[in-house]
């Protein structure tokens, strides 16, 4: 009995002091997005981008936790009503947090949440008199659902496609229910592994 207790204590101790390995990489993605919700029929798709750092930790051979810190530009244009042209730009700091399911050694699927923190929101309008850029009010925090899939091209290089489906109104105007919807085609290069 004493031998079993000592063996169990050794296993727990070794697990507590086991090294934690976290991979860190750089990520860049092309965004193509619009808005969804009530009264958004005039919205068009617009290009954008995101770039930042990512980190991942293997929990099991089949499940990996993936997080990141990215700067994200979302651009949307609308069919103008009062202007010749009208578009909106939103700059966010994004914190994605996902579970990655390693279906095969090369193919994976992602699912999780994205927390966005808006720091610039602006409107660009073009009239017969010229072009104007105006600051607009937008909620500080936005929440998106992430779903995607990807492929490991080489051990340190991933290519992935994600869809981000927003739950938060991007406008302070309650009559204009404008939630984020965008596709991301991204590349992540894992350049370093830390051990703790």
mmCIF file of the C-alpha atoms, coordinates in Angstrom:
data_MODEL
# 
_entry.id   MODEL 
# 
loop_
_atom_site.group_PDB 
_atom_site.id 
_atom_site.type_symbol 
_atom_site.label_atom_id 
_atom_site.label_alt_id 
_atom_site.label_comp_id 
_atom_site.label_asym_id 
_atom_site.label_entity_id 
_atom_site.label_seq_id 
_atom_site.pdbx_PDB_ins_code 
_atom_site.Cartn_x 
_atom_site.Cartn_y 
_atom_site.Cartn_z 
_atom_site.occupancy 
_atom_site.B_iso_or_equiv 
_atom_site.pdbx_formal_charge 
_atom_site.auth_seq_id 
_atom_site.auth_comp_id 
_atom_site.auth_asym_id 
_atom_site.auth_atom_id 
_atom_site.pdbx_PDB_model_num 
ATOM 1   C CA . UNK A 1 1   ? 0.000   0.000  0.000   1.00 0.00 ? 1   UNK A CA 1 
ATOM 2   C CA . UNK A 1 2   ? 2.841   2.392  0.892   1.00 0.00 ? 2   UNK A CA 1 
ATOM 3   C CA . UNK A 1 3   ? 4.501   1.706  -2.470  1.00 0.00 ? 3   UNK A CA 1 
ATOM 4   C CA . UNK A 1 4   ? 1.270   2.651  -4.281  1.00 0.00 ? 4   UNK A CA 1 
ATOM 5   C CA . UNK A 1 5   ? 0.992   5.907  -2.321  1.00 0.00 ? 5   UNK A CA 1 
ATOM 6   C CA . UNK A 1 6   ? 4.630   6.805  -3.087  1.00 0.00 ? 6   UNK A CA 1 
ATOM 7   C CA . UNK A 1 7   ? 4.133   5.947  -6.764  1.00 0.00 ? 7   UNK A CA 1 
ATOM 8   C CA . UNK A 1 8   ? 0.983   8.109  -6.937  1.00 0.00 ? 8   UNK A CA 1 
ATOM 9   C CA . UNK A 1 9   ? 2.819   10.987 -5.225  1.00 0.00 ? 9   UNK A CA 1 
ATOM 10  C CA . UNK A 1 10  ? 5.679   10.737 -7.719  1.00 0.00 ? 10  UNK A CA 1 
ATOM 11  C CA . UNK A 1 11  ? 3.272   10.792 -10.670 1.00 0.00 ? 11  UNK A CA 1 
ATOM 12  C CA . UNK A 1 12  ? 1.427   13.865 -9.316  1.00 0.00 ? 12  UNK A CA 1 
ATOM 13  C CA . UNK A 1 13  ? 4.707   15.653 -8.556  1.00 0.00 ? 13  UNK A CA 1 
ATOM 14  C CA . UNK A 1 14  ? 6.173   14.947 -11.993 1.00 0.00 ? 14  UNK A CA 1 
ATOM 15  C CA . UNK A 1 15  ? 2.964   16.162 -13.635 1.00 0.00 ? 15  UNK A CA 1 
ATOM 16  C CA . UNK A 1 16  ? 3.018   19.365 -11.584 1.00 0.00 ? 16  UNK A CA 1 
ATOM 17  C CA . UNK A 1 17  ? 6.585   20.113 -12.622 1.00 0.00 ? 17  UNK A CA 1 
ATOM 18  C CA . UNK A 1 18  ? 6.246   18.984 -16.223 1.00 0.00 ? 18  UNK A CA 1 
ATOM 19  C CA . UNK A 1 19  ? 7.398   21.485 -18.789 1.00 0.00 ? 19  UNK A CA 1 
ATOM 20  C CA . UNK A 1 20  ? 4.751   23.519 -20.560 1.00 0.00 ? 20  UNK A CA 1 
ATOM 21  C CA . UNK A 1 21  ? 5.457   24.074 -24.253 1.00 0.00 ? 21  UNK A CA 1 
ATOM 22  C CA . UNK A 1 22  ? 3.864   27.005 -26.073 1.00 0.00 ? 22  UNK A CA 1 
ATOM 23  C CA . UNK A 1 23  ? 4.463   27.837 -29.730 1.00 0.00 ? 23  UNK A CA 1 
ATOM 24  C CA . UNK A 1 24  ? 4.406   31.488 -30.797 1.00 0.00 ? 24  UNK A CA 1 
ATOM 25  C CA . UNK A 1 25  ? 4.032   32.779 -34.331 1.00 0.00 ? 25  UNK A CA 1 
ATOM 26  C CA . UNK A 1 26  ? 3.092   35.688 -36.543 1.00 0.00 ? 26  UNK A CA 1 
ATOM 27  C CA . UNK A 1 27  ? -0.229  35.789 -38.372 1.00 0.00 ? 27  UNK A CA 1 
ATOM 28  C CA . UNK A 1 28  ? -1.531  37.879 -41.269 1.00 0.00 ? 28  UNK A CA 1 
ATOM 29  C CA . UNK A 1 29  ? -4.946  37.598 -42.901 1.00 0.00 ? 29  UNK A CA 1 
ATOM 30  C CA . UNK A 1 30  ? -7.019  39.148 -45.657 1.00 0.00 ? 30  UNK A CA 1 
ATOM 31  C CA . UNK A 1 31  ? -10.558 40.030 -44.553 1.00 0.00 ? 31  UNK A CA 1 
ATOM 32  C CA . UNK A 1 32  ? -13.627 40.294 -46.727 1.00 0.00 ? 32  UNK A CA 1 
ATOM 33  C CA . UNK A 1 33  ? -16.633 41.416 -44.759 1.00 0.00 ? 33  UNK A CA 1 
ATOM 34  C CA . UNK A 1 34  ? -20.014 43.057 -44.519 1.00 0.00 ? 34  UNK A CA 1 
ATOM 35  C CA . UNK A 1 35  ? -22.711 43.453 -41.884 1.00 0.00 ? 35  UNK A CA 1 
ATOM 36  C CA . UNK A 1 36  ? -25.874 41.504 -41.131 1.00 0.00 ? 36  UNK A CA 1 
ATOM 37  C CA . UNK A 1 37  ? -29.010 42.345 -39.195 1.00 0.00 ? 37  UNK A CA 1 
ATOM 38  C CA . UNK A 1 38  ? -32.091 44.514 -39.600 1.00 0.00 ? 38  UNK A CA 1 
ATOM 39  C CA . UNK A 1 39  ? -31.973 47.338 -42.149 1.00 0.00 ? 39  UNK A CA 1 
ATOM 40  C CA . UNK A 1 40  ? -28.639 46.189 -43.623 1.00 0.00 ? 40  UNK A CA 1 
ATOM 41  C CA . UNK A 1 41  ? -29.823 45.544 -47.173 1.00 0.00 ? 41  UNK A CA 1 
ATOM 42  C CA . UNK A 1 42  ? -27.773 48.491 -48.435 1.00 0.00 ? 42  UNK A CA 1 
ATOM 43  C CA . UNK A 1 43  ? -24.510 47.047 -47.090 1.00 0.00 ? 43  UNK A CA 1 
ATOM 44  C CA . UNK A 1 44  ? -21.840 45.801 -49.489 1.00 0.00 ? 44  UNK A CA 1 
ATOM 45  C CA . UNK A 1 45  ? -18.794 43.610 -48.960 1.00 0.00 ? 45  UNK A CA 1 
ATOM 46  C CA . UNK A 1 46  ? -15.488 45.342 -48.318 1.00 0.00 ? 46  UNK A CA 1 
ATOM 47  C CA . UNK A 1 47  ? -11.821 44.340 -47.955 1.00 0.00 ? 47  UNK A CA 1 
ATOM 48  C CA . UNK A 1 48  ? -9.703  44.595 -44.827 1.00 0.00 ? 48  UNK A CA 1 
ATOM 49  C CA . UNK A 1 49  ? -6.822  42.883 -43.083 1.00 0.00 ? 49  UNK A CA 1 
ATOM 50  C CA . UNK A 1 50  ? -5.572  41.690 -39.721 1.00 0.00 ? 50  UNK A CA 1 
ATOM 51  C CA . UNK A 1 51  ? -2.068  41.060 -38.433 1.00 0.00 ? 51  UNK A CA 1 
ATOM 52  C CA . UNK A 1 52  ? -0.534  40.101 -35.121 1.00 0.00 ? 52  UNK A CA 1 
ATOM 53  C CA . UNK A 1 53  ? 0.856   37.280 -33.020 1.00 0.00 ? 53  UNK A CA 1 
ATOM 54  C CA . UNK A 1 54  ? -0.579  33.865 -32.193 1.00 0.00 ? 54  UNK A CA 1 
ATOM 55  C CA . UNK A 1 55  ? 0.163   31.279 -29.533 1.00 0.00 ? 55  UNK A CA 1 
ATOM 56  C CA . UNK A 1 56  ? -0.837  27.637 -29.261 1.00 0.00 ? 56  UNK A CA 1 
ATOM 57  C CA . UNK A 1 57  ? -0.517  24.858 -26.735 1.00 0.00 ? 57  UNK A CA 1 
ATOM 58  C CA . UNK A 1 58  ? -1.225  21.189 -27.386 1.00 0.00 ? 58  UNK A CA 1 
ATOM 59  C CA . UNK A 1 59  ? -3.605  19.888 -24.724 1.00 0.00 ? 59  UNK A CA 1 
ATOM 60  C CA . UNK A 1 60  ? -3.839  16.410 -26.252 1.00 0.00 ? 60  UNK A CA 1 
ATOM 61  C CA . UNK A 1 61  ? -2.736  15.034 -29.628 1.00 0.00 ? 61  UNK A CA 1 
ATOM 62  C CA . UNK A 1 62  ? -6.230  15.877 -30.912 1.00 0.00 ? 62  UNK A CA 1 
ATOM 63  C CA . UNK A 1 63  ? -6.932  19.246 -29.230 1.00 0.00 ? 63  UNK A CA 1 
ATOM 64  C CA . UNK A 1 64  ? -4.854  22.442 -29.254 1.00 0.00 ? 64  UNK A CA 1 
ATOM 65  C CA . UNK A 1 65  ? -5.673  25.781 -27.619 1.00 0.00 ? 65  UNK A CA 1 
ATOM 66  C CA . UNK A 1 66  ? -4.977  28.739 -29.924 1.00 0.00 ? 66  UNK A CA 1 
ATOM 67  C CA . UNK A 1 67  ? -5.032  32.409 -28.952 1.00 0.00 ? 67  UNK A CA 1 
ATOM 68  C CA . UNK A 1 68  ? -3.785  35.646 -30.417 1.00 0.00 ? 68  UNK A CA 1 
ATOM 69  C CA . UNK A 1 69  ? -3.452  39.421 -30.329 1.00 0.00 ? 69  UNK A CA 1 
ATOM 70  C CA . UNK A 1 70  ? -4.186  41.145 -33.642 1.00 0.00 ? 70  UNK A CA 1 
ATOM 71  C CA . UNK A 1 71  ? -4.868  44.545 -35.147 1.00 0.00 ? 71  UNK A CA 1 
ATOM 72  C CA . UNK A 1 72  ? -7.909  44.286 -37.400 1.00 0.00 ? 72  UNK A CA 1 
ATOM 73  C CA . UNK A 1 73  ? -9.284  46.651 -40.064 1.00 0.00 ? 73  UNK A CA 1 
ATOM 74  C CA . UNK A 1 74  ? -12.902 46.101 -41.115 1.00 0.00 ? 74  UNK A CA 1 
ATOM 75  C CA . UNK A 1 75  ? -14.225 48.096 -44.077 1.00 0.00 ? 75  UNK A CA 1 
ATOM 76  C CA . UNK A 1 76  ? -17.819 48.235 -45.239 1.00 0.00 ? 76  UNK A CA 1 
ATOM 77  C CA . UNK A 1 77  ? -19.420 50.247 -48.013 1.00 0.00 ? 77  UNK A CA 1 
ATOM 78  C CA . UNK A 1 78  ? -23.113 50.948 -48.446 1.00 0.00 ? 78  UNK A CA 1 
ATOM 79  C CA . UNK A 1 79  ? -25.368 51.967 -51.283 1.00 0.00 ? 79  UNK A CA 1 
ATOM 80  C CA . UNK A 1 80  ? -25.453 55.744 -50.827 1.00 0.00 ? 80  UNK A CA 1 
ATOM 81  C CA . UNK A 1 81  ? -28.755 57.429 -50.079 1.00 0.00 ? 81  UNK A CA 1 
ATOM 82  C CA . UNK A 1 82  ? -27.685 61.013 -49.494 1.00 0.00 ? 82  UNK A CA 1 
ATOM 83  C CA . UNK A 1 83  ? -24.147 60.831 -50.922 1.00 0.00 ? 83  UNK A CA 1 
ATOM 84  C CA . UNK A 1 84  ? -22.349 59.751 -54.073 1.00 0.00 ? 84  UNK A CA 1 
ATOM 85  C CA . UNK A 1 85  ? -20.251 57.280 -52.049 1.00 0.00 ? 85  UNK A CA 1 
ATOM 86  C CA . UNK A 1 86  ? -20.335 56.171 -48.416 1.00 0.00 ? 86  UNK A CA 1 
ATOM 87  C CA . UNK A 1 87  ? -18.134 53.715 -46.518 1.00 0.00 ? 87  UNK A CA 1 
ATOM 88  C CA . UNK A 1 88  ? -17.166 52.868 -42.945 1.00 0.00 ? 88  UNK A CA 1 
ATOM 89  C CA . UNK A 1 89  ? -13.848 51.793 -41.418 1.00 0.00 ? 89  UNK A CA 1 
ATOM 90  C CA . UNK A 1 90  ? -13.415 50.136 -38.035 1.00 0.00 ? 90  UNK A CA 1 
ATOM 91  C CA . UNK A 1 91  ? -10.081 49.436 -36.329 1.00 0.00 ? 91  UNK A CA 1 
ATOM 92  C CA . UNK A 1 92  ? -10.071 46.771 -33.628 1.00 0.00 ? 92  UNK A CA 1 
ATOM 93  C CA . UNK A 1 93  ? -7.662  45.032 -31.306 1.00 0.00 ? 93  UNK A CA 1 
ATOM 94  C CA . UNK A 1 94  ? -8.775  41.394 -31.527 1.00 0.00 ? 94  UNK A CA 1 
ATOM 95  C CA . UNK A 1 95  ? -8.241  38.629 -28.964 1.00 0.00 ? 95  UNK A CA 1 
ATOM 96  C CA . UNK A 1 96  ? -9.279  35.318 -30.563 1.00 0.00 ? 96  UNK A CA 1 
ATOM 97  C CA . UNK A 1 97  ? -9.516  32.250 -28.325 1.00 0.00 ? 97  UNK A CA 1 
ATOM 98  C CA . UNK A 1 98  ? -10.147 28.926 -30.044 1.00 0.00 ? 98  UNK A CA 1 
ATOM 99  C CA . UNK A 1 99  ? -10.057 25.185 -29.677 1.00 0.00 ? 99  UNK A CA 1 
ATOM 100 C CA . UNK A 1 100 ? -8.254  23.542 -32.585 1.00 0.00 ? 100 UNK A CA 1 
ATOM 101 C CA . UNK A 1 101 ? -9.246  19.996 -33.458 1.00 0.00 ? 101 UNK A CA 1 
ATOM 102 C CA . UNK A 1 102 ? -6.432  18.145 -35.226 1.00 0.00 ? 102 UNK A CA 1 
ATOM 103 C CA . UNK A 1 103 ? -8.415  15.922 -37.574 1.00 0.00 ? 103 UNK A CA 1 
ATOM 104 C CA . UNK A 1 104 ? -5.226  14.631 -39.242 1.00 0.00 ? 104 UNK A CA 1 
ATOM 105 C CA . UNK A 1 105 ? -1.570  15.642 -38.734 1.00 0.00 ? 105 UNK A CA 1 
ATOM 106 C CA . UNK A 1 106 ? -2.039  18.235 -41.513 1.00 0.00 ? 106 UNK A CA 1 
ATOM 107 C CA . UNK A 1 107 ? -5.739  19.192 -41.408 1.00 0.00 ? 107 UNK A CA 1 
ATOM 108 C CA . UNK A 1 108 ? -7.427  21.019 -38.510 1.00 0.00 ? 108 UNK A CA 1 
ATOM 109 C CA . UNK A 1 109 ? -10.736 22.702 -37.611 1.00 0.00 ? 109 UNK A CA 1 
ATOM 110 C CA . UNK A 1 110 ? -11.093 25.756 -35.350 1.00 0.00 ? 110 UNK A CA 1 
ATOM 111 C CA . UNK A 1 111 ? -13.988 26.926 -33.171 1.00 0.00 ? 111 UNK A CA 1 
ATOM 112 C CA . UNK A 1 112 ? -14.097 29.664 -30.579 1.00 0.00 ? 112 UNK A CA 1 
ATOM 113 C CA . UNK A 1 113 ? -14.756 33.296 -29.723 1.00 0.00 ? 113 UNK A CA 1 
ATOM 114 C CA . UNK A 1 114 ? -13.208 36.601 -30.740 1.00 0.00 ? 114 UNK A CA 1 
ATOM 115 C CA . UNK A 1 115 ? -13.200 39.585 -28.399 1.00 0.00 ? 115 UNK A CA 1 
ATOM 116 C CA . UNK A 1 116 ? -12.739 42.850 -30.315 1.00 0.00 ? 116 UNK A CA 1 
ATOM 117 C CA . UNK A 1 117 ? -11.910 46.239 -28.807 1.00 0.00 ? 117 UNK A CA 1 
ATOM 118 C CA . UNK A 1 118 ? -12.700 49.164 -31.108 1.00 0.00 ? 118 UNK A CA 1 
ATOM 119 C CA . UNK A 1 119 ? -10.325 52.126 -31.021 1.00 0.00 ? 119 UNK A CA 1 
ATOM 120 C CA . UNK A 1 120 ? -11.173 53.950 -34.280 1.00 0.00 ? 120 UNK A CA 1 
ATOM 121 C CA . UNK A 1 121 ? -14.482 54.147 -36.163 1.00 0.00 ? 121 UNK A CA 1 
ATOM 122 C CA . UNK A 1 122 ? -14.883 56.507 -39.085 1.00 0.00 ? 122 UNK A CA 1 
ATOM 123 C CA . UNK A 1 123 ? -17.166 57.292 -41.992 1.00 0.00 ? 123 UNK A CA 1 
ATOM 124 C CA . UNK A 1 124 ? -16.071 58.456 -45.432 1.00 0.00 ? 124 UNK A CA 1 
ATOM 125 C CA . UNK A 1 125 ? -18.584 60.251 -47.621 1.00 0.00 ? 125 UNK A CA 1 
ATOM 126 C CA . UNK A 1 126 ? -18.182 61.700 -51.084 1.00 0.00 ? 126 UNK A CA 1 
ATOM 127 C CA . UNK A 1 127 ? -20.443 64.501 -52.280 1.00 0.00 ? 127 UNK A CA 1 
ATOM 128 C CA . UNK A 1 128 ? -20.456 66.895 -55.199 1.00 0.00 ? 128 UNK A CA 1 
ATOM 129 C CA . UNK A 1 129 ? -18.531 69.310 -52.960 1.00 0.00 ? 129 UNK A CA 1 
ATOM 130 C CA . UNK A 1 130 ? -15.755 66.863 -52.074 1.00 0.00 ? 130 UNK A CA 1 
ATOM 131 C CA . UNK A 1 131 ? -14.839 64.053 -49.664 1.00 0.00 ? 131 UNK A CA 1 
ATOM 132 C CA . UNK A 1 132 ? -15.332 64.141 -45.909 1.00 0.00 ? 132 UNK A CA 1 
ATOM 133 C CA . UNK A 1 133 ? -14.017 61.852 -43.164 1.00 0.00 ? 133 UNK A CA 1 
ATOM 134 C CA . UNK A 1 134 ? -16.019 61.817 -39.943 1.00 0.00 ? 134 UNK A CA 1 
ATOM 135 C CA . UNK A 1 135 ? -15.562 60.013 -36.643 1.00 0.00 ? 135 UNK A CA 1 
ATOM 136 C CA . UNK A 1 136 ? -18.548 57.905 -35.613 1.00 0.00 ? 136 UNK A CA 1 
ATOM 137 C CA . UNK A 1 137 ? -19.595 56.264 -32.375 1.00 0.00 ? 137 UNK A CA 1 
ATOM 138 C CA . UNK A 1 138 ? -19.194 52.496 -32.076 1.00 0.00 ? 138 UNK A CA 1 
ATOM 139 C CA . UNK A 1 139 ? -19.368 50.138 -29.066 1.00 0.00 ? 139 UNK A CA 1 
ATOM 140 C CA . UNK A 1 140 ? -15.980 49.617 -27.463 1.00 0.00 ? 140 UNK A CA 1 
ATOM 141 C CA . UNK A 1 141 ? -16.293 45.837 -27.136 1.00 0.00 ? 141 UNK A CA 1 
ATOM 142 C CA . UNK A 1 142 ? -17.553 43.374 -29.754 1.00 0.00 ? 142 UNK A CA 1 
ATOM 143 C CA . UNK A 1 143 ? -18.010 39.603 -29.602 1.00 0.00 ? 143 UNK A CA 1 
ATOM 144 C CA . UNK A 1 144 ? -17.748 37.236 -32.588 1.00 0.00 ? 144 UNK A CA 1 
ATOM 145 C CA . UNK A 1 145 ? -18.158 33.499 -33.033 1.00 0.00 ? 145 UNK A CA 1 
ATOM 146 C CA . UNK A 1 146 ? -15.260 31.910 -34.965 1.00 0.00 ? 146 UNK A CA 1 
ATOM 147 C CA . UNK A 1 147 ? -15.440 28.782 -37.100 1.00 0.00 ? 147 UNK A CA 1 
ATOM 148 C CA . UNK A 1 148 ? -12.816 27.673 -39.567 1.00 0.00 ? 148 UNK A CA 1 
ATOM 149 C CA . UNK A 1 149 ? -10.496 25.091 -40.983 1.00 0.00 ? 149 UNK A CA 1 
ATOM 150 C CA . UNK A 1 150 ? -6.897  24.979 -42.082 1.00 0.00 ? 150 UNK A CA 1 
ATOM 151 C CA . UNK A 1 151 ? -3.958  23.015 -43.340 1.00 0.00 ? 151 UNK A CA 1 
ATOM 152 C CA . UNK A 1 152 ? -0.387  22.688 -42.102 1.00 0.00 ? 152 UNK A CA 1 
ATOM 153 C CA . UNK A 1 153 ? 1.695   23.156 -45.248 1.00 0.00 ? 153 UNK A CA 1 
ATOM 154 C CA . UNK A 1 154 ? 5.013   22.522 -43.488 1.00 0.00 ? 154 UNK A CA 1 
ATOM 155 C CA . UNK A 1 155 ? 5.575   21.986 -39.731 1.00 0.00 ? 155 UNK A CA 1 
ATOM 156 C CA . UNK A 1 156 ? 5.877   25.746 -39.030 1.00 0.00 ? 156 UNK A CA 1 
ATOM 157 C CA . UNK A 1 157 ? 3.397   27.137 -41.582 1.00 0.00 ? 157 UNK A CA 1 
ATOM 158 C CA . UNK A 1 158 ? -0.401  27.039 -41.368 1.00 0.00 ? 158 UNK A CA 1 
ATOM 159 C CA . UNK A 1 159 ? -2.960  28.330 -43.879 1.00 0.00 ? 159 UNK A CA 1 
ATOM 160 C CA . UNK A 1 160 ? -6.539  28.759 -42.665 1.00 0.00 ? 160 UNK A CA 1 
ATOM 161 C CA . UNK A 1 161 ? -9.965  30.067 -43.605 1.00 0.00 ? 161 UNK A CA 1 
ATOM 162 C CA . UNK A 1 162 ? -12.213 31.461 -40.872 1.00 0.00 ? 162 UNK A CA 1 
ATOM 163 C CA . UNK A 1 163 ? -15.671 32.950 -40.707 1.00 0.00 ? 163 UNK A CA 1 
ATOM 164 C CA . UNK A 1 164 ? -16.412 35.442 -37.936 1.00 0.00 ? 164 UNK A CA 1 
ATOM 165 C CA . UNK A 1 165 ? -20.069 35.899 -37.105 1.00 0.00 ? 165 UNK A CA 1 
ATOM 166 C CA . UNK A 1 166 ? -20.725 38.922 -34.882 1.00 0.00 ? 166 UNK A CA 1 
ATOM 167 C CA . UNK A 1 167 ? -23.205 39.222 -32.026 1.00 0.00 ? 167 UNK A CA 1 
ATOM 168 C CA . UNK A 1 168 ? -22.617 42.902 -31.195 1.00 0.00 ? 168 UNK A CA 1 
ATOM 169 C CA . UNK A 1 169 ? -24.105 45.894 -32.986 1.00 0.00 ? 169 UNK A CA 1 
ATOM 170 C CA . UNK A 1 170 ? -21.233 47.836 -34.593 1.00 0.00 ? 170 UNK A CA 1 
ATOM 171 C CA . UNK A 1 171 ? -23.247 51.072 -34.454 1.00 0.00 ? 171 UNK A CA 1 
ATOM 172 C CA . UNK A 1 172 ? -24.626 53.076 -31.535 1.00 0.00 ? 172 UNK A CA 1 
ATOM 173 C CA . UNK A 1 173 ? -27.736 53.683 -33.652 1.00 0.00 ? 173 UNK A CA 1 
ATOM 174 C CA . UNK A 1 174 ? -30.374 51.253 -32.352 1.00 0.00 ? 174 UNK A CA 1 
ATOM 175 C CA . UNK A 1 175 ? -32.362 51.530 -35.598 1.00 0.00 ? 175 UNK A CA 1 
ATOM 176 C CA . UNK A 1 176 ? -29.378 50.275 -37.591 1.00 0.00 ? 176 UNK A CA 1 
ATOM 177 C CA . UNK A 1 177 ? -28.733 46.714 -36.417 1.00 0.00 ? 177 UNK A CA 1 
ATOM 178 C CA . UNK A 1 178 ? -25.288 46.117 -37.946 1.00 0.00 ? 178 UNK A CA 1 
ATOM 179 C CA . UNK A 1 179 ? -23.416 43.055 -36.775 1.00 0.00 ? 179 UNK A CA 1 
ATOM 180 C CA . UNK A 1 180 ? -20.056 41.964 -38.157 1.00 0.00 ? 180 UNK A CA 1 
ATOM 181 C CA . UNK A 1 181 ? -19.771 39.186 -40.729 1.00 0.00 ? 181 UNK A CA 1 
ATOM 182 C CA . UNK A 1 182 ? -16.466 38.470 -42.416 1.00 0.00 ? 182 UNK A CA 1 
ATOM 183 C CA . UNK A 1 183 ? -14.278 35.820 -43.944 1.00 0.00 ? 183 UNK A CA 1 
ATOM 184 C CA . UNK A 1 184 ? -10.548 35.632 -43.222 1.00 0.00 ? 184 UNK A CA 1 
ATOM 185 C CA . UNK A 1 185 ? -7.907  33.894 -45.298 1.00 0.00 ? 185 UNK A CA 1 
ATOM 186 C CA . UNK A 1 186 ? -4.817  33.796 -43.126 1.00 0.00 ? 186 UNK A CA 1 
ATOM 187 C CA . UNK A 1 187 ? -1.283  32.498 -42.833 1.00 0.00 ? 187 UNK A CA 1 
ATOM 188 C CA . UNK A 1 188 ? 0.497   31.750 -39.557 1.00 0.00 ? 188 UNK A CA 1 
ATOM 189 C CA . UNK A 1 189 ? 4.218   31.121 -39.265 1.00 0.00 ? 189 UNK A CA 1 
ATOM 190 C CA . UNK A 1 190 ? 5.222   29.498 -35.964 1.00 0.00 ? 190 UNK A CA 1 
ATOM 191 C CA . UNK A 1 191 ? 8.713   30.807 -35.330 1.00 0.00 ? 191 UNK A CA 1 
ATOM 192 C CA . UNK A 1 192 ? 9.485   29.915 -31.717 1.00 0.00 ? 192 UNK A CA 1 
ATOM 193 C CA . UNK A 1 193 ? 8.623   27.431 -28.976 1.00 0.00 ? 193 UNK A CA 1 
ATOM 194 C CA . UNK A 1 194 ? 8.842   28.406 -25.310 1.00 0.00 ? 194 UNK A CA 1 
ATOM 195 C CA . UNK A 1 195 ? 9.206   25.938 -22.473 1.00 0.00 ? 195 UNK A CA 1 
ATOM 196 C CA . UNK A 1 196 ? 8.219   26.817 -18.927 1.00 0.00 ? 196 UNK A CA 1 
# 
